[in-house]
Amino acid sequence: MKKALLIIMIAAAIVLPLAAAPSLNVSKVTNNGQFGVGLNLGTNLGAAVKWDTSTWDVYANIGAGYIGGGGFHFAAEPGAELKVTEFKIEKAQFDVNAGAMIPVSVSNTGVSVGFLGTGSVSYEFKDFPLQAYIRIGLGINMVFADPFVIGFGYSGAIGGTYMF
């Protein structure tokens, strides 16, 4: 049952934005940037959505994961990042971003909410509307269970979003 629910959640997170995009007239909504959907691989395995404005990248990763003693969990990771610098390797230009993320997860051990500072490196392909990224986040995490626990929080991911 958990696997079926996970598959339904991931499929809905990918299909719903795609189905809604023509009716939303995304090109008018995102005058300063683009909207994208994709895949996030890491502490949260699932769908990624992103709104790329001219200054901020607003994103959310929705899916599930399995982390050590925490067990299997369903999670959502909304966040935002700002481009702080860029660098080049030969002709390829990479953006370096910094921001914050608020991961929320539900597992058999309870509900967890965190506040993480994030850093990422992203690359936008020139001939194809795809943005690839690698992101890490470090901060605090609160587990609302018996007993209530405040501890170290982290997140890591590699992913890509197809930009419309």
C-alpha positions, 0 to 999 in steps of 0.5 A: 500500500505504501508503494502504491501511495508513493507512486500515485504521489510522484505521478500526481506531482509530475502530471498535475503541473504539466496538465495545468500549464496550458490553462495557467498560461505559464508564459504570462505567469513567469514573465521574469523566468520559467517554470519547470518539473523534474526529478530529485534524487537524494534524501528525498527521492521524488518529483521536483518543481521549480519557478526560476525568476530573474533573481530567486529560484523557488522550488519544492521537492515532493517524494519519499526516502529512507534515512538510517534510523529514521526509517521510511518517510514521505517528505516535502522540501520547499525552499528558495535560493539566490544566485551568488556567483558563477564560474566557468569550466571551459565554455560551460557556465555554472551558477552557485546559489545560496538559500534556505529550505524547510523540509517536512517529513512524516514517518513511523517515528513522527513528524519532522520539520527542519530549517536548513541553509542550502548551497547548490551548483546548477547548470543550464543546458544551452540546446535543451531546456533542462537545468541540472543541480546538486544541492546540500543543506545543513541546519536544525531538525525538530522531530515531533514525537515522544520524546520531542527531539531537536537535532542536526538536520541535513539534506542532499540531492542531485536532480534536474528540471525540464523548464517550460 
